Amino acid sequence: MEKFLKKIVTSQTSKENTIDDIRNNKKPVLIYGAGVYAYVLSSYLIALGIKIKEFLVDRSLINDRFFIKIKPKSLEDYIPTIDEYNLIIGISSYPAIIYKLKKKGLKKVFVIDVPDFLNFPKPFLDFNFVKKKSLKLNEVYNLFEDDISKETFIAFINTKLTNDLGFLKPIVKRDHLYFPSSEFKISKKETLLDVGGFNGDTIRDFLKISNSNFEMIISLEPLYENFLKLKQAINEFAFNKKIMPLMVGAWHKADKLSFKKTNLNIDSRVHYSGKEFIEVNTIDDIAYQLGLNISLVKIDINGYEFNALKGSSETIKRFKPNIVTKIHVKEDLYRIPLLLKKFNPAIKLYLRQRNYMSMMLVLYARFN
């Protein structure tokens, strides 16, 4: 355990200094970007009491469709007076963006690593948590199959403690979030259980990466508004007869849960204050009722991945599916890996950082 703790740093500086700088200079804030990370970044800054003046994109992209609902303005229009503003990069691949903006003559730009959107404005974790859970974290560290996973584990924790993205940069493995082509390749006979179907984005990526070679896709989406979008997307896909949407969520038991919606739904979640209700069931029950041999499970449900996995023990023992899950909350750094090993000690655990912002940490649990 002491060896593990020696790899962990205790300082906490960079993001606080950046936020203070932005507050103190009192310049209006511009965000360069209009995608998902720009939305998450703007939500974080607003939670800190920092207003956003505009979202900016390149002039050549101004008429494209963007994730944010606000129409962005042209970066080129602001360049002559850019020193009057705080320009913050709202794109996760920030190293390339910094280089691009410097070529345009923009020397001072800010990069902020946002805590996962379920946690802000609070920090994701602190050193007291790491020290308190050091036995379990050390156990998980030693369970990982390769050195990259161990290095990623340490780099992620240090980034969250210090807000210094320099820890992550050397270990980033750019690839698709759930279905990487470089590692953990999918087969041509997968039966995918997509937990967190949203608007069909995962299925769309899976079809592209698999070249539409698969056995079956079951997509779970409990929120009615999202479910309609999911069904519409599926109707537009080729091979849609082999894709089954279900309006149910994954949980550790069959239940009806209150659900809190947000404007764009990517950060909607189970919450006691929610005014809507969703139906949930266990992965084990769903798999049994369908009578399908599940070979691949993807889970991304905004912090409730552990609850979903608790209801999957029989599926994991019986079918030995490969599992891909996002890490949204600090407790899942240890409780998900330990749970999976408890269900089946033969499962192999890998951890990857898929882009330059710490929100994109992915656990791969595999049998092959």
C-alpha positions as CSV (number, residue, x, y, z in Angstrom):
1,M,0.0,0.0,0.0
2,E,2.8,2.4,0.8
3,K,4.3,1.8,-2.7
4,F,0.9,2.8,-4.2
5,L,0.6,5.9,-2.1
6,K,4.1,7.0,-3.0
7,K,2.9,7.3,-6.6
8,I,0.1,9.7,-5.6
9,V,0.7,13.4,-5.4
10,T,-0.8,15.7,-2.8
11,S,-0.7,19.2,-4.3
12,Q,-3.7,20.9,-5.8
13,T,-3.1,24.0,-7.8
14,S,-3.5,24.5,-11.5
15,K,-7.3,24.6,-12.1
16,E,-7.9,26.8,-9.1
17,N,-5.3,29.3,-10.3
18,T,-6.9,29.3,-13.8
19,I,-10.4,29.8,-12.4
20,D,-9.1,32.6,-10.1
21,D,-7.3,34.2,-13.1
22,I,-10.6,34.2,-15.1
23,R,-12.6,35.7,-12.2
24,N,-10.0,38.3,-11.3
25,N,-9.4,39.7,-14.7
26,K,-13.1,40.2,-15.2
27,K,-12.9,39.7,-19.0
28,P,-16.0,38.1,-20.7
29,V,-15.6,34.4,-21.4
30,L,-15.6,32.8,-24.8
31,I,-15.6,29.0,-25.3
32,Y,-14.0,27.7,-28.5
33,G,-16.1,24.7,-29.4
34,A,-19.8,23.8,-29.7
35,G,-19.9,20.0,-29.0
36,V,-20.4,17.9,-25.9
37,Y,-17.3,19.0,-24.0
38,A,-18.1,22.7,-24.7
39,Y,-21.6,22.0,-23.2
40,V,-20.1,20.3,-20.1
41,L,-17.5,23.0,-19.7
42,S,-20.1,25.8,-19.9
43,S,-22.3,24.0,-17.3
44,Y,-19.3,23.8,-15.0
45,L,-18.3,27.4,-15.4
46,I,-21.9,28.5,-14.8
47,A,-22.1,26.4,-11.7
48,L,-19.0,28.3,-10.5
49,G,-20.8,31.6,-11.2
50,I,-18.9,32.4,-14.4
51,K,-21.0,33.6,-17.3
52,I,-20.4,32.6,-20.9
53,K,-20.6,35.4,-23.5
54,E,-20.4,33.2,-26.7
55,F,-19.4,29.9,-28.1
56,L,-17.1,30.2,-31.1
57,V,-16.3,27.9,-34.0
58,D,-14.3,28.4,-37.2
59,R,-16.1,30.5,-39.8
60,S,-16.0,27.6,-42.2
61,L,-18.1,25.5,-39.8
62,I,-20.6,28.2,-38.8
63,N,-23.6,26.6,-40.6
64,D,-22.9,23.0,-39.3
65,R,-25.1,21.3,-36.7
66,F,-23.8,21.5,-33.2
67,F,-24.6,19.8,-29.9
68,I,-25.3,23.0,-28.0
69,K,-28.6,24.7,-28.7
70,I,-27.1,28.2,-28.9
71,K,-25.9,29.2,-32.4
72,P,-22.1,29.8,-32.2
73,K,-20.3,32.8,-33.5
74,S,-17.3,33.0,-35.8
75,L,-13.8,32.8,-34.2
76,E,-12.4,34.9,-36.9
77,D,-14.7,37.8,-36.0
78,Y,-13.3,37.9,-32.5
79,I,-9.6,37.5,-33.3
80,P,-8.9,41.3,-33.7
81,T,-10.1,42.0,-30.1
82,I,-9.4,38.6,-28.5
83,D,-7.2,40.1,-25.8
84,E,-10.4,41.6,-24.4
85,Y,-11.7,38.1,-23.6
86,N,-10.9,34.9,-21.8
87,L,-10.8,32.3,-24.5
88,I,-11.3,28.7,-23.1
89,I,-10.9,25.6,-25.2
90,G,-14.1,23.6,-25.2
91,I,-12.8,20.6,-27.2
92,S,-11.3,17.5,-25.6
93,S,-8.4,17.2,-28.1
94,Y,-6.9,20.4,-26.8
95,P,-3.2,19.8,-27.7
96,A,-4.0,20.0,-31.4
97,I,-6.4,23.0,-30.8
98,I,-3.7,24.9,-28.9
99,Y,-1.3,24.4,-31.9
100,K,-4.0,25.5,-34.3
101,L,-4.9,28.6,-32.4
102,K,-1.3,29.6,-32.0
103,K,-1.0,29.5,-35.8
104,K,-3.8,32.0,-35.9
105,G,-1.9,34.3,-33.6
106,L,-3.8,33.4,-30.4
107,K,-1.1,33.0,-27.7
108,K,-3.1,33.0,-24.5
109,V,-5.9,30.4,-24.2
110,F,-7.2,28.5,-21.2
111,V,-7.6,24.7,-20.8
112,I,-9.8,23.5,-18.0
113,D,-10.3,19.8,-17.0
114,V,-13.9,19.6,-15.8
115,P,-14.8,17.2,-13.1
116,D,-17.3,14.6,-14.4
117,F,-20.6,16.4,-14.9
118,L,-22.2,14.4,-12.1
119,N,-19.8,15.9,-9.6
120,F,-19.3,19.6,-10.4
121,P,-18.8,22.1,-9.0
122,K,-17.3,19.8,-6.4
123,P,-13.9,18.1,-7.0
124,F,-14.1,14.5,-8.3
125,L,-11.9,13.3,-5.3
126,D,-9.4,14.5,-2.8
127,F,-6.3,13.1,-1.1
128,N,-8.4,12.2,2.0
129,F,-10.5,9.9,-0.1
130,V,-7.5,8.3,-1.7
131,K,-5.8,7.7,1.7
132,K,-9.0,6.4,3.2
133,K,-9.6,3.9,0.3
134,S,-5.9,3.2,-0.3
135,L,-6.2,-0.5,0.6
136,K,-9.0,-1.1,-2.0
137,L,-7.3,1.2,-4.6
138,N,-4.0,-0.6,-4.2
139,E,-5.8,-4.0,-4.6
140,V,-7.4,-2.8,-7.8
141,Y,-4.1,-1.4,-9.0
142,N,-2.5,-4.9,-8.7
143,L,-5.5,-6.5,-10.5
144,F,-4.9,-4.8,-13.8
145,E,-3.5,-7.0,-16.6
146,D,-1.0,-4.6,-18.1
147,D,1.3,-1.7,-17.2
148,I,-0.7,0.8,-19.3
149,S,-3.7,0.2,-17.1
150,K,-1.7,0.7,-13.9
151,E,-0.1,3.9,-15.3
152,T,-3.5,5.1,-16.4
153,F,-4.9,4.4,-12.9
154,I,-2.2,6.5,-11.2
155,A,-2.3,9.3,-13.8
156,F,-6.1,9.6,-13.6
157,I,-6.0,9.9,-9.8
158,N,-3.1,12.4,-9.9
159,T,-4.9,14.5,-12.5
160,K,-8.1,14.6,-10.4
161,L,-6.0,15.6,-7.3
162,T,-4.0,18.3,-9.0
163,N,-6.1,19.3,-12.0
164,D,-2.9,19.0,-14.0
165,L,-3.6,17.4,-17.4
166,G,0.1,16.8,-17.8
167,F,-0.3,13.5,-15.9
168,L,-2.8,12.2,-18.5
169,K,-1.2,13.4,-21.7
170,P,1.5,10.7,-22.0
171,I,-0.8,7.8,-21.4
172,V,-3.8,8.8,-23.6
173,K,-4.7,6.0,-26.1
174,R,-6.8,7.7,-28.7
175,D,-9.5,5.4,-30.1
176,H,-13.2,4.8,-30.0
177,L,-14.6,5.1,-26.4
178,Y,-16.4,1.7,-26.3
179,F,-15.2,-0.3,-29.3
180,P,-11.5,0.5,-29.9
181,S,-10.0,-0.8,-33.1
182,S,-6.5,-0.9,-31.8
183,E,-7.2,-2.9,-28.7
184,F,-10.0,-5.3,-27.5
185,K,-11.4,-5.7,-31.0
186,I,-15.0,-6.9,-31.4
187,S,-15.9,-10.1,-33.2
188,K,-18.2,-10.5,-36.2
189,K,-20.7,-12.4,-34.1
190,E,-21.4,-10.1,-31.2
191,T,-24.7,-9.9,-29.3
192,L,-24.4,-6.5,-27.8
193,L,-26.3,-5.3,-24.8
194,D,-26.2,-1.5,-25.0
195,V,-27.0,-0.2,-21.5
196,G,-27.7,3.5,-21.9
197,G,-29.0,3.7,-25.5
198,F,-29.6,7.5,-25.5
199,N,-30.3,8.5,-29.1
200,G,-28.7,5.5,-30.8
201,D,-25.2,7.0,-30.9
202,T,-23.6,3.8,-29.5
203,I,-25.4,1.6,-32.1
204,R,-24.4,3.9,-34.9
205,D,-20.7,3.6,-33.9
206,F,-21.0,-0.1,-33.4
207,L,-22.4,-0.6,-36.9
208,K,-19.6,1.4,-38.4
209,I,-16.8,-0.3,-36.5
210,S,-18.3,-3.8,-36.9
211,N,-19.1,-3.2,-40.6
212,S,-22.6,-4.3,-39.6
213,N,-21.4,-7.8,-38.9
214,F,-23.2,-8.8,-35.7
215,E,-25.8,-11.2,-34.3
216,M,-28.0,-8.9,-32.3
217,I,-28.2,-5.6,-30.5
218,I,-30.4,-4.9,-27.5
219,S,-30.5,-1.3,-26.5
220,L,-31.9,-0.2,-23.1
221,E,-33.1,3.4,-22.7
222,P,-35.6,4.1,-19.9
223,L,-36.3,7.8,-20.6
224,Y,-39.3,8.2,-22.9
225,E,-38.0,11.2,-24.8
226,N,-34.7,9.5,-25.5
227,F,-36.4,6.2,-26.3
228,L,-38.3,7.8,-29.1
229,K,-35.1,9.2,-30.6
230,L,-33.5,5.8,-30.2
231,K,-36.4,4.1,-32.1
232,Q,-36.2,6.7,-34.8
233,A,-32.5,6.2,-35.2
234,I,-32.9,2.4,-35.4
235,N,-35.5,2.7,-38.1
236,E,-32.9,4.5,-40.2
237,F,-30.2,1.9,-39.7
238,A,-29.6,-1.0,-42.1
239,F,-30.1,-4.5,-40.5
240,N,-32.6,-2.8,-38.1
241,K,-34.5,-6.1,-37.8
242,K,-31.6,-7.3,-35.6
243,I,-31.7,-4.3,-33.3
244,M,-34.2,-4.3,-30.4
245,P,-34.9,-1.2,-28.3
246,L,-36.3,-1.7,-24.8
247,M,-37.7,1.2,-22.7
248,V,-36.2,-0.1,-19.5
249,G,-33.1,0.7,-17.5
250,A,-30.6,-1.6,-15.8
251,W,-30.5,-1.8,-12.0
252,H,-29.8,-4.2,-9.2
253,K,-33.5,-5.1,-8.9
254,A,-36.8,-4.6,-10.7
255,D,-38.1,-1.2,-9.6
256,K,-39.5,2.2,-10.6
257,L,-37.2,5.1,-10.0
258,S,-37.5,8.9,-10.0
259,F,-35.5,10.5,-12.8
260,K,-34.1,14.0,-13.1
261,K,-33.9,15.4,-16.7
262,T,-31.6,18.1,-18.0
263,N,-31.9,20.3,-21.1
264,L,-29.8,18.1,-23.4
265,N,-30.3,14.8,-21.5
266,I,-26.6,13.7,-21.5
267,D,-26.4,14.4,-17.8
268,S,-29.9,13.3,-16.8
269,R,-29.8,10.7,-14.0
270,V,-31.7,8.8,-11.3
271,H,-32.3,11.3,-8.6
272,Y,-34.7,11.6,-5.6
273,S,-35.8,15.0,-6.8
274,G,-36.7,13.8,-10.3
275,K,-40.3,14.5,-11.5
276,E,-40.3,11.6,-14.0
277,F,-40.2,7.9,-13.3
278,I,-38.5,5.1,-15.2
279,E,-38.8,1.4,-15.2
280,V,-35.7,-0.6,-14.4
281,N,-34.8,-4.3,-14.2
282,T,-31.7,-6.4,-13.8
283,I,-29.4,-7.4,-16.7
284,D,-29.9,-11.0,-15.5
285,D,-33.7,-10.8,-15.9
286,I,-33.5,-9.0,-19.2
287,A,-31.0,-11.5,-20.6
288,Y,-33.1,-14.5,-19.3
289,Q,-36.4,-13.1,-20.8
290,L,-34.8,-12.5,-24.2
291,G,-33.1,-15.9,-24.2
292,L,-30.0,-14.5,-25.8
293,N,-26.3,-15.3,-25.4
294,I,-25.0,-11.9,-24.5
295,S,-21.3,-11.6,-25.7
296,L,-20.7,-7.8,-25.2
297,V,-22.0,-5.3,-22.7
298,K,-21.5,-1.6,-22.8
299,I,-22.6,0.5,-19.8
300,D,-22.7,4.3,-19.6
301,I,-25.5,5.5,-17.4
302,N,-24.2,8.5,-15.6
303,G,-22.9,7.1,-12.3
304,Y,-25.1,4.1,-11.9
305,E,-22.9,1.6,-13.7
306,F,-22.2,-0.2,-10.4
307,N,-25.9,-0.7,-9.6
308,A,-26.5,-2.1,-13.1
309,L,-23.5,-4.5,-12.8
310,K,-24.8,-5.7,-9.4
311,G,-27.7,-7.2,-11.3
312,S,-25.6,-9.0,-13.9
313,S,-23.8,-11.7,-11.9
314,E,-25.6,-14.7,-13.5
315,T,-25.1,-13.3,-17.0
316,I,-21.4,-12.8,-16.4
317,K,-21.0,-16.3,-14.9
318,R,-23.0,-18.0,-17.6
319,F,-22.1,-16.1,-20.8
320,K,-18.8,-14.5,-19.9
321,P,-19.5,-11.4,-21.9
322,N,-16.8,-8.8,-22.5
323,I,-17.8,-5.6,-20.6
324,V,-17.1,-1.9,-21.3
325,T,-18.1,0.7,-18.7
326,K,-17.4,4.4,-18.1
327,I,-16.1,5.5,-14.7
328,H,-18.3,8.4,-13.6
329,V,-17.9,8.4,-9.8
330,K,-14.8,8.0,-7.6
331,E,-16.1,4.9,-5.7
332,D,-16.2,3.0,-9.0
333,L,-12.5,3.2,-9.3
334,Y,-12.4,0.3,-6.9
335,R,-15.9,-1.1,-6.4
336,I,-16.6,-2.0,-10.1
337,P,-13.3,-3.9,-10.6
338,L,-13.7,-5.7,-7.3
339,L,-17.3,-6.6,-8.1
340,L,-16.4,-8.0,-11.5
341,K,-13.6,-10.1,-10.1
342,K,-15.9,-11.4,-7.4
343,F,-18.4,-12.5,-10.1
344,N,-15.8,-14.3,-12.1
345,P,-12.1,-14.3,-11.0
346,A,-11.1,-15.2,-14.6
347,I,-12.1,-11.9,-16.0
348,K,-9.2,-9.6,-17.0
349,L,-9.3,-5.9,-16.3
350,Y,-7.9,-3.1,-18.4
351,L,-8.1,0.7,-18.0
352,R,-7.7,3.2,-20.8
353,Q,-7.9,7.0,-21.1
354,R,-9.5,7.7,-24.5
355,N,-9.0,11.5,-24.8
356,Y,-7.1,14.3,-23.2
357,M,-9.8,15.2,-20.6
358,S,-10.1,13.1,-17.6
359,M,-13.9,12.5,-18.0
360,M,-13.2,9.8,-20.6
361,L,-11.9,6.9,-18.4
362,V,-13.0,3.5,-19.5
363,L,-12.8,0.1,-17.9
364,Y,-12.6,-3.0,-20.2
365,A,-13.3,-6.3,-18.5
366,R,-12.6,-9.2,-20.9
367,F,-12.5,-13.0,-21.0
368,N,-10.6,-13.2,-24.3
